[in-house]
Structure formats: structure tokens, C-alpha cells
Amino acid sequence: MSDQPRRPHKPHRRPQKDPVRILAFEALRAVDERDAYANLVLPPLLRKAREKGDFDGRDAALATELVYGTLRRQGTYDAIVAACVDRPLREVDPPVLDVLGLGAHQLLGTRIPPHAAVSATVELARVVLGDGRAKFVNAVLRKVAQHDLDGWLEKVAPPYDDDPEDHLAVVHSHPRWVVSALWDSLGGSRAGIEDLLEADNERPEVTLVARPGRSTIEELLREEAAVEGRWSPYAVRLTEGGEPGAVEAVREGRAGVQDEGSQLVALALAHAPVEGRDALWLDGCAGPGGKAALLGALAAERGAVLLASEKQPHRAGLVARALDGNPGPYQVITADGTRPPWRPGSFDRVLMDVPCTGLGALRRRPEARWRRRPEDLDGFAPLQRELLRTALESVRVGGVVGYATCSPHLAETRAVVADVLKQFPDTELLDARPLLPDVPALGEGPDIQLWPHLHGTDAMYLALIRRTA
């Protein structure tokens, strides 16, 4: 037996808890497990962390970047991670994939030094996954760190000339079917589709709306890092990560958070020429209330009344909150727009912003690109057509209907309008473009298609239809 003294055992080191990365991981798990949206999950998590004293402003900014960056680039990072593991990704546990995605984003999408990105992610893995899987994470991320993003894309993306759609899908992190659909909507331009996909992966600015009669853009522009909107006379953009909850007018409901594309849809409908009276307006799918609040304020300026209808009771509550304090009369009801409680021909103006795939808002809801499937279009199609039919039956002769979607997919826009108008021969499509004279590149008309890469807005669609008999 050796007389050499035994070496003392190396004490087991506890993993270091990193509040920023743990919060980012919790947000990603909520998105995956509960089909939650990051823009709804993240704010309460950040608020709780601030209240506990774990976070300052820089921590919140990093956590936000980690969550949204990982979700936006998920398709690209999955392709890279797949090249670094010895099994199909579907056989890797989802929590492990979330940690690997966070690590890949730090390595390939931020300025965090590679050694720090790997070590911080491995520590996260030890905390949330355990030592065994942390070793797997460490091995994979060391392989990921061997190349930068461009180097990896050369390896994992097929050449454009061999498969254009798959190339763009991997490089710009969109499902192939979404790339194909957006490309069709743009008319087949390679430059256009690349610019759009890049814009989808950029962090959008927060846009506020000054509700007429309740707030002004001059008031909102007094806020730090606030600049005028590009197109809407009621829009103010918060740059440098401005916090809308810190704006007094927003807290009081006199202003709201509303994408400029959404504002333009409401403005175009409000400016459309109607024949005869202009006293009663309808928002037939009013939740969560942004367009209804703007329409209600514009209606009040003309002495008109807005009826805001929403099928889901909790969303109707959001509409009522948005309209609370409107300068003129209005009413909010809970009703199914396909079985309306009002009489046909009751309204002078009708907005029907129908449920859709949301492919126009992928900047704000990046997880939607991975959650949606082509077959979802078949599920929305009957409802979209029925809601447009209801809108046309609800407007009087000489009045105007606005059919809107937050999707540029042709199956949700022009195809719906064309199909329904076959059943309503006594209608005409109005050229909506002159109603937004300062906004360029609105398309061939008579409908309007907005784009993130051209207008800095969500990809909102609007067709204006007048009843002629």
C-alpha cells in the first residue's frame, strides 16, 4: 500500500446563477411549452426581476436581445446546431435546444466574446439542465464557435442557384413556405424578398399614437428619444429602446402603442369618400382596440358614433379600455361578426380587420413564423370570407368597407376580396392609394400593401369597397 497521502477531493462547485440568461431561458420555455408570445411573456418577467433588484436597464436590454434574437434566428441556428450534433434535432430535448439557441445567438449574433458566450451558456446549462447535459452543451458550442455566422452559412445553406427558396430560408431564418408566400406577394423580386426577410429580423421601434382630442404628437415628442412618425400625423416613434410605460399619456390611455401601418389603415378608411350621411361607423373585429380607439376619435371629430364589436369577451374588455375617455359617443359590444346583432345596411363606414396568420408582423412576433403552418390558411379562409360578407351587408348603399389583414399572403388578401365580390356585383373597389398621398410604393392598386422594408411598418393590407346599389 502506498504511503503517499491521498489528494483531497476537489470540492464540487455550485453553478453560478446568471439572472439575465435564466430569465431569457424561462421566456423561451414559455414560448415553446405554452405557445405564448414573447411580447406578452417578457414584460412581466422583466418587471418582476426589476422589483427583486436583480436587473438594471442594461440587464433588461440584454435579456430582451437574447430572447428576440434567438427566436428570430432560430431557423438559422437550428441548421448550424444540426451540423454540430450526432443526432437529428428532433431527438434533442427542447430545453437543451433553447440553451443551445441562446448560446448560438451570443456566439454568432452579438458582440459577446466567444469564450464568455460559451462559458456563460454552459453555466446556464448547469443551473437549468444539470451537469450531464451541460457537458453536451459545452461540446456543441465549442464546435459552433469555430466559425462566424457567414462562415457557417456557407456550410449549411444550399447555394442560391441550386435552391433559391431553401437558401433564403436558412440564411434569413424563415420557414421555406413563408419565403415562397412572401416572394409571391412581392411579385418575384430577389432584391425585394431579401430586403423583406432582413427587415423581419430587425428589432422594430416602438410606435405610439396620439389619439385625437386626447393627446397630441407635440406632447409625445417631449419624451426622451421620441421622433415623429414617418407617415401618420398621429405617430411618434420611440428610438433607443424607449419604454412606452414611462409615457404619461400612454399610462392614462390618451395615447397608445400602435404600429404605424395599423394607424394608416384606420386613416385611409376614415378619409375614404362616402355618399350621403357619415354618422355611424363600425369596427367589426375590434380587439385589442388600437384601430377602434383611433377610429373613435376621428369619428368624434365629425360628430359620428363608433360601434366597436369583438367576439372574445376579454378582448372586448381591452377595446373598452382603449376607448375609455373617447371625446365623443361610442359603444363596445361583445358579438360574433359572422352573426351580427345589427340590421343590414346600418353603417356608413365599416372596418373588418380579420383574423389571419399574422405573417405581416413577424418583426414583433418572431415565434409566429415557426408556429404557423400552410394548412392554417385553410382554417382562416372561411372566416375571412364570411366576415367580409358581413361587412358588405352591414354597410349602406354609398358607404365604404375596409377589409384589412396583418398578412401580405395573397390567399388572405386579394383572393378573399376577389371571391367575395363575385357575390356582391353592386360594389366597386376604390383606389385607396390617393388617401395616403405621402406614402410611397403602395403597390399597383387599387388596394394597398404596406411592407416592413419599404415603409418601416407591419405588412398591413387594405382594400376599400363601396356599396353602389
C-alpha positions as CSV (number, residue, x, y, z in Angstrom):
1,M,0.0,0.0,0.0
2,S,1.4,3.4,-0.9
3,D,2.4,5.7,1.8
4,Q,1.6,8.7,-0.4
5,P,-1.1,10.9,1.2
6,R,-4.3,11.0,-0.7
7,R,-5.2,14.1,-2.6
8,P,-8.2,15.9,-1.2
9,H,-11.3,15.7,-3.3
10,K,-11.9,18.7,-5.4
11,P,-14.9,20.4,-3.9
12,H,-18.0,20.3,-6.2
13,R,-18.5,23.9,-7.5
14,R,-22.0,25.1,-7.5
15,P,-23.1,26.6,-10.8
16,Q,-23.2,30.4,-10.9
17,K,-26.7,31.7,-11.4
18,D,-26.9,34.4,-14.1
19,P,-30.3,36.2,-13.7
20,V,-30.3,37.6,-17.3
21,R,-29.7,34.3,-19.0
22,I,-32.0,32.4,-16.7
23,L,-34.8,34.9,-17.4
24,A,-34.2,34.5,-21.2
25,F,-34.3,30.8,-20.9
26,E,-37.6,31.0,-18.9
27,A,-39.1,33.2,-21.6
28,L,-38.1,30.8,-24.4
29,R,-39.5,27.8,-22.5
30,A,-42.9,29.7,-22.1
31,V,-43.0,30.3,-25.8
32,D,-42.3,26.7,-26.6
33,E,-44.4,25.0,-23.9
34,R,-47.4,27.2,-23.7
35,D,-47.5,28.7,-27.2
36,A,-47.0,32.0,-25.5
37,Y,-45.8,35.1,-27.3
38,A,-42.6,36.7,-26.3
39,N,-44.0,40.2,-26.3
40,L,-46.5,39.1,-23.7
41,V,-44.3,36.8,-21.6
42,L,-41.2,39.0,-21.4
43,P,-42.5,42.3,-19.9
44,P,-43.9,40.7,-16.6
45,L,-40.7,38.7,-16.2
46,L,-38.6,41.8,-16.6
47,R,-40.8,43.8,-14.2
48,K,-40.5,41.1,-11.6
49,A,-36.7,41.0,-12.0
50,R,-36.5,44.8,-11.5
51,E,-38.7,44.6,-8.4
52,K,-36.4,42.0,-6.9
53,G,-33.4,44.2,-7.6
54,D,-31.8,41.6,-10.0
55,F,-31.9,43.8,-13.1
56,D,-30.9,47.2,-14.3
57,G,-31.6,48.8,-17.7
58,R,-28.6,47.1,-19.3
59,D,-29.6,43.7,-18.0
60,A,-33.2,44.1,-19.3
61,A,-31.8,45.2,-22.8
62,L,-29.5,42.1,-22.9
63,A,-32.3,39.7,-21.8
64,T,-34.6,41.2,-24.5
65,E,-32.0,40.8,-27.2
66,L,-31.2,37.2,-26.2
67,V,-34.9,36.2,-26.4
68,Y,-35.9,38.0,-29.6
69,G,-32.6,37.3,-31.3
70,T,-32.8,33.6,-30.5
71,L,-36.4,33.4,-31.8
72,R,-35.8,35.4,-34.9
73,R,-32.7,33.4,-35.9
74,Q,-34.0,30.1,-34.7
75,G,-34.1,28.5,-38.2
76,T,-30.5,29.5,-39.0
77,Y,-29.2,28.4,-35.6
78,D,-31.0,25.1,-35.8
79,A,-29.3,24.4,-39.1
80,I,-25.9,25.2,-37.6
81,V,-26.5,23.2,-34.4
82,A,-27.7,20.3,-36.5
83,A,-24.3,20.3,-38.2
84,C,-22.6,20.1,-34.8
85,V,-24.5,17.2,-33.2
86,D,-24.6,13.5,-34.0
87,R,-28.3,13.0,-33.9
88,P,-31.4,14.6,-35.5
89,L,-32.5,17.8,-33.8
90,R,-35.9,16.2,-33.0
91,E,-34.1,13.8,-30.7
92,V,-32.6,16.7,-28.7
93,D,-34.7,17.7,-25.7
94,P,-36.4,21.1,-26.3
95,P,-34.9,22.7,-23.2
96,V,-31.4,21.8,-24.4
97,L,-32.2,23.3,-27.8
98,D,-33.3,26.5,-26.1
99,V,-30.0,26.7,-24.3
100,L,-28.1,25.9,-27.5
101,G,-30.0,28.6,-29.3
102,L,-29.2,31.2,-26.7
103,G,-25.5,30.1,-26.9
104,A,-25.5,30.2,-30.7
105,H,-27.0,33.7,-30.7
106,Q,-24.4,35.0,-28.3
107,L,-21.6,33.5,-30.4
108,L,-23.0,34.4,-33.9
109,G,-25.4,37.3,-33.4
110,T,-23.8,39.5,-30.6
111,R,-20.5,41.2,-29.7
112,I,-20.1,39.0,-26.6
113,P,-16.6,37.4,-26.8
114,P,-16.7,33.8,-27.8
115,H,-15.1,32.4,-24.6
116,A,-17.6,34.4,-22.5
117,A,-20.5,33.3,-24.6
118,V,-19.6,29.6,-24.2
119,S,-18.8,29.8,-20.5
120,A,-21.9,31.7,-19.6
121,T,-24.1,29.4,-21.6
122,V,-22.5,26.3,-20.0
123,E,-23.1,27.8,-16.6
124,L,-26.8,28.3,-17.5
125,A,-27.0,24.7,-18.7
126,R,-25.6,23.5,-15.3
127,V,-28.3,25.5,-13.5
128,V,-31.3,24.6,-15.6
129,L,-30.3,21.3,-17.2
130,G,-27.7,19.7,-14.9
131,D,-24.1,18.8,-15.2
132,G,-24.5,15.9,-17.7
133,R,-26.3,17.9,-20.3
134,A,-24.1,20.9,-19.6
135,K,-21.2,18.8,-21.0
136,F,-23.2,18.2,-24.2
137,V,-23.9,21.9,-24.5
138,N,-20.2,22.7,-24.0
139,A,-19.1,20.3,-26.7
140,V,-21.7,21.6,-29.2
141,L,-21.0,25.3,-28.6
142,R,-17.2,24.8,-29.0
143,K,-18.0,23.5,-32.4
144,V,-20.3,26.4,-33.2
145,A,-17.6,28.8,-32.1
146,Q,-15.2,27.5,-34.8
147,H,-16.8,29.8,-37.5
148,D,-18.6,33.1,-37.6
149,L,-22.1,33.4,-39.0
150,D,-21.0,34.0,-42.6
151,G,-18.7,31.0,-42.4
152,W,-21.5,28.8,-41.1
153,L,-24.0,30.0,-43.8
154,E,-21.6,29.0,-46.5
155,K,-21.6,25.5,-45.0
156,V,-25.2,24.9,-44.1
157,A,-27.2,27.0,-46.6
158,P,-27.7,25.4,-50.1
159,P,-26.4,27.6,-53.0
160,Y,-28.9,30.1,-54.2
161,D,-28.7,28.9,-57.8
162,D,-29.5,25.3,-56.6
163,D,-32.5,26.1,-54.4
164,P,-33.3,29.8,-54.0
165,E,-36.1,29.3,-51.5
166,D,-34.2,27.0,-49.2
167,H,-31.1,29.2,-49.4
168,L,-33.2,32.2,-48.3
169,A,-35.0,30.2,-45.7
170,V,-31.7,29.2,-44.0
171,V,-29.8,32.5,-44.5
172,H,-32.8,34.7,-43.3
173,S,-34.3,32.2,-40.8
174,H,-37.9,31.9,-42.2
175,P,-39.7,28.6,-43.0
176,R,-39.5,27.8,-46.7
177,W,-43.2,28.1,-47.2
178,V,-43.2,31.6,-45.7
179,V,-40.4,32.6,-48.0
180,S,-42.3,31.3,-51.0
181,A,-45.6,33.1,-50.0
182,L,-43.9,36.4,-49.3
183,W,-42.0,36.2,-52.6
184,D,-45.2,35.7,-54.5
185,S,-46.8,38.7,-52.7
186,L,-43.8,40.8,-53.7
187,G,-44.0,39.8,-57.4
188,G,-40.9,37.6,-57.5
189,S,-38.1,40.2,-57.0
190,R,-35.0,38.8,-55.4
191,A,-33.8,42.1,-54.1
192,G,-37.3,42.7,-52.6
193,I,-37.6,39.4,-50.9
194,E,-34.1,39.6,-49.4
195,D,-34.8,43.1,-48.1
196,L,-38.1,42.0,-46.6
197,L,-36.6,39.0,-44.9
198,E,-33.8,41.1,-43.5
199,A,-36.4,43.6,-42.2
200,D,-38.3,40.9,-40.5
201,N,-35.2,40.1,-38.5
202,E,-34.7,43.7,-37.3
203,R,-35.9,44.9,-33.9
204,P,-38.8,47.2,-34.6
205,E,-39.1,50.6,-33.0
206,V,-42.0,51.2,-30.6
207,T,-44.6,53.5,-32.3
208,L,-47.1,55.5,-30.3
209,V,-50.4,57.0,-31.5
210,A,-51.6,60.4,-30.1
211,R,-55.4,59.8,-30.0
212,P,-57.1,62.9,-31.4
213,G,-58.9,65.1,-28.9
214,R,-56.9,63.3,-26.1
215,S,-53.3,63.8,-26.9
216,T,-51.0,65.4,-29.5
217,I,-47.8,64.4,-31.1
218,E,-46.3,67.6,-29.6
219,E,-46.9,66.2,-26.1
220,L,-45.4,62.9,-27.1
221,L,-42.4,64.4,-28.7
222,R,-41.4,65.9,-25.4
223,E,-40.5,62.4,-24.3
224,E,-36.9,61.3,-24.3
225,A,-35.8,59.6,-27.6
226,A,-39.1,60.4,-29.3
227,V,-39.2,61.4,-33.0
228,E,-42.1,62.0,-35.4
229,G,-43.6,59.0,-37.3
230,R,-42.8,58.6,-40.9
231,W,-46.3,58.7,-42.4
232,S,-49.2,59.1,-39.9
233,P,-49.8,62.6,-38.5
234,Y,-50.6,60.9,-35.1
235,A,-47.5,58.7,-34.9
236,V,-44.4,59.2,-32.7
237,R,-41.5,56.7,-32.6
238,L,-39.5,55.8,-29.5
239,T,-35.9,55.2,-30.5
240,E,-33.1,53.7,-28.4
241,G,-35.4,51.3,-26.7
242,G,-37.8,53.8,-25.2
243,E,-40.3,52.4,-22.7
244,P,-43.9,53.2,-23.5
245,G,-45.0,52.5,-20.0
246,A,-43.0,55.5,-18.9
247,V,-45.0,57.9,-21.1
248,E,-47.7,59.6,-19.0
249,A,-50.2,59.9,-22.0
250,V,-49.9,56.1,-22.6
251,R,-50.4,55.3,-18.9
252,E,-53.6,57.5,-18.9
253,G,-54.9,55.9,-22.2
254,R,-54.8,59.2,-24.1
255,A,-52.1,57.7,-26.3
256,G,-51.4,54.1,-27.2
257,V,-48.8,51.8,-28.7
258,Q,-49.9,51.2,-32.3
259,D,-47.8,50.3,-35.4
260,E,-47.9,53.0,-38.0
261,G,-49.3,50.6,-40.6
262,S,-52.3,50.0,-38.3
263,Q,-52.8,53.7,-38.0
264,L,-52.7,54.1,-41.8
265,V,-55.4,51.5,-42.3
266,A,-57.7,53.4,-39.9
267,L,-56.9,56.8,-41.5
268,A,-57.5,55.5,-45.1
269,L,-60.9,54.2,-44.1
270,A,-61.7,57.4,-42.3
271,H,-60.7,59.5,-45.3
272,A,-62.5,57.4,-47.9
273,P,-65.3,59.3,-49.7
274,V,-68.8,58.2,-48.8
275,E,-72.0,59.3,-50.5
276,G,-74.5,61.0,-48.2
277,R,-74.5,60.8,-44.4
278,D,-71.5,60.0,-42.3
279,A,-72.9,59.3,-38.8
280,L,-72.3,55.7,-37.8
281,W,-69.1,53.7,-38.1
282,L,-68.4,50.1,-37.3
283,D,-65.2,48.3,-36.3
284,G,-66.4,44.7,-36.7
285,C,-63.3,42.9,-35.3
286,A,-62.2,45.5,-32.8
287,G,-59.9,43.6,-30.4
288,P,-57.5,44.6,-29.0
289,G,-58.6,48.1,-29.7
290,G,-55.9,50.2,-31.3
291,K,-57.7,50.9,-34.6
292,A,-61.0,51.3,-32.7
293,A,-59.5,54.0,-30.4
294,L,-58.2,55.9,-33.4
295,L,-61.4,55.5,-35.4
296,G,-63.5,56.5,-32.4
297,A,-61.5,59.7,-32.0
298,L,-61.7,60.5,-35.7
299,A,-65.5,59.8,-35.7
300,A,-65.9,62.1,-32.7
301,E,-64.3,65.0,-34.6
302,R,-67.1,64.7,-37.3
303,G,-69.9,64.1,-34.9
304,A,-70.1,60.4,-35.8
305,V,-70.5,57.4,-33.5
306,L,-68.4,54.3,-33.5
307,L,-69.7,50.8,-32.6
308,A,-66.8,48.5,-31.7
309,S,-67.7,44.8,-31.8
310,E,-65.5,42.0,-30.7
311,K,-66.3,38.3,-30.3
312,Q,-64.0,37.4,-27.4
313,P,-65.1,38.9,-24.1
314,H,-61.6,39.5,-22.8
315,R,-60.6,41.3,-26.0
316,A,-63.8,43.3,-25.8
317,G,-62.6,44.4,-22.4
318,L,-59.3,45.6,-24.0
319,V,-61.3,47.6,-26.6
320,A,-63.4,49.2,-23.9
321,R,-60.2,50.2,-22.1
322,A,-58.7,51.7,-25.2
323,L,-61.8,53.7,-26.0
324,D,-62.4,54.9,-22.4
325,G,-62.2,58.7,-22.4
326,N,-63.0,59.0,-26.2
327,P,-64.1,62.6,-26.8
328,G,-67.4,61.5,-28.5
329,P,-70.1,58.9,-28.0
330,Y,-69.2,55.2,-28.8
331,Q,-70.4,51.7,-27.8
332,V,-68.4,48.5,-27.3
333,I,-70.3,45.2,-27.6
334,T,-69.4,41.5,-27.5
335,A,-70.7,39.9,-30.6
336,D,-69.8,37.4,-33.4
337,G,-69.1,39.3,-36.6
338,T,-70.4,36.5,-38.7
339,R,-73.8,36.6,-36.9
340,P,-74.2,40.3,-36.2
341,P,-76.9,41.7,-33.9
342,W,-77.3,44.9,-36.0
343,R,-79.5,45.4,-39.0
344,P,-78.2,45.2,-42.6
345,G,-77.2,48.5,-44.1
346,S,-76.8,50.2,-40.8
347,F,-73.4,51.8,-41.2
348,D,-71.7,54.4,-43.3
349,R,-68.2,53.1,-42.7
350,V,-67.1,49.5,-41.7
351,L,-63.7,48.3,-40.9
352,M,-63.2,44.5,-40.8
353,D,-59.6,43.7,-39.7
354,V,-59.9,39.9,-39.9
355,P,-58.1,37.2,-38.0
356,C,-55.2,35.9,-40.1
357,T,-51.8,34.2,-40.0
358,G,-50.1,37.4,-38.8
359,L,-47.3,37.0,-41.4
360,G,-47.1,40.7,-41.6
361,A,-46.0,41.2,-38.0
362,L,-43.0,38.7,-37.9
363,R,-40.7,41.5,-36.6
364,R,-42.9,41.8,-33.5
365,R,-43.8,38.2,-33.1
366,P,-40.9,36.2,-34.5
367,E,-42.1,33.0,-32.9
368,A,-45.2,33.1,-35.2
369,R,-43.1,32.1,-38.2
370,W,-42.2,28.8,-36.6
371,R,-45.7,28.2,-35.2
372,R,-47.8,28.8,-38.3
373,R,-48.3,26.1,-40.9
374,P,-49.5,26.3,-44.5
375,E,-52.7,24.5,-43.6
376,D,-53.6,27.4,-41.2
377,L,-54.6,29.3,-44.3
378,D,-57.4,26.8,-44.9
379,G,-58.6,27.4,-41.4
380,F,-58.8,31.2,-41.7
381,A,-60.2,31.3,-45.2
382,P,-63.9,30.6,-44.5
383,L,-63.9,33.1,-41.6
384,Q,-62.2,35.8,-43.5
385,R,-64.7,35.5,-46.4
386,E,-67.7,35.4,-44.0
387,L,-66.5,38.5,-42.1
388,L,-66.1,40.4,-45.4
389,R,-69.6,39.3,-46.5
390,T,-71.0,40.5,-43.2
391,A,-69.2,43.8,-43.6
392,L,-70.7,44.4,-47.1
393,E,-74.1,43.5,-45.8
394,S,-73.7,45.9,-42.9
395,V,-72.8,49.0,-44.9
396,R,-75.5,51.1,-46.6
397,V,-75.5,51.9,-50.3
398,G,-72.9,54.6,-50.8
399,G,-71.0,53.6,-47.7
400,V,-67.5,52.1,-47.6
401,V,-66.0,48.9,-46.2
402,G,-62.3,48.5,-45.3
403,Y,-61.1,44.9,-45.5
404,A,-57.7,44.6,-43.6
405,T,-55.3,41.9,-42.6
406,C,-51.9,41.9,-40.9
407,S,-50.7,39.4,-43.6
408,P,-49.5,40.0,-47.1
409,H,-50.2,36.4,-48.1
410,L,-52.3,36.6,-51.3
411,A,-54.6,33.8,-50.1
412,E,-55.6,36.2,-47.2
413,T,-55.8,39.4,-49.2
414,R,-56.7,39.7,-52.9
415,A,-58.0,36.1,-53.1
416,V,-60.6,36.8,-50.3
417,V,-61.6,40.1,-51.8
418,A,-62.0,38.7,-55.3
419,D,-64.0,35.7,-54.2
420,V,-66.4,37.7,-52.0
421,L,-67.0,40.5,-54.6
422,K,-68.3,37.9,-57.1
423,Q,-71.3,37.5,-54.7
424,F,-71.7,41.3,-54.5
425,P,-71.9,42.7,-58.0
426,D,-73.2,46.0,-56.8
427,T,-69.9,47.1,-55.3
428,E,-66.7,48.8,-56.6
429,L,-63.1,48.7,-55.4
430,L,-61.9,52.2,-54.5
431,D,-58.3,53.3,-55.2
432,A,-57.0,53.6,-51.7
433,R,-53.6,54.9,-52.6
434,P,-54.6,58.6,-53.0
435,L,-55.9,58.6,-49.5
436,L,-52.3,58.2,-48.2
437,P,-50.7,60.7,-50.6
438,D,-47.4,60.9,-48.7
439,V,-46.8,57.2,-48.5
440,P,-44.8,55.8,-51.5
441,A,-44.7,52.3,-53.0
442,L,-48.2,51.2,-52.1
443,G,-48.4,48.7,-54.9
444,E,-50.3,48.5,-58.2
445,G,-53.7,49.4,-56.6
446,P,-56.5,49.8,-56.1
447,D,-55.7,48.1,-52.8
448,I,-52.8,48.9,-50.5
449,Q,-50.0,46.7,-49.3
450,L,-47.5,48.1,-46.7
451,W,-44.1,46.5,-46.1
452,P,-41.5,46.5,-43.3
453,H,-38.6,47.0,-45.7
454,L,-40.3,49.8,-47.7
455,H,-42.4,51.6,-45.0
456,G,-41.0,50.6,-41.7
457,T,-44.4,49.2,-40.7
458,D,-46.0,45.8,-40.3
459,A,-47.1,44.3,-43.6
460,M,-50.7,45.6,-43.4
461,Y,-53.1,45.1,-46.3
462,L,-56.2,47.2,-47.1
463,A,-58.9,47.0,-49.7
464,L,-61.7,49.7,-49.8
465,I,-65.0,48.7,-51.2
466,R,-68.1,50.9,-51.8
467,R,-71.7,49.6,-52.0
468,T,-73.2,51.0,-55.2
469,A,-76.7,49.5,-55.1
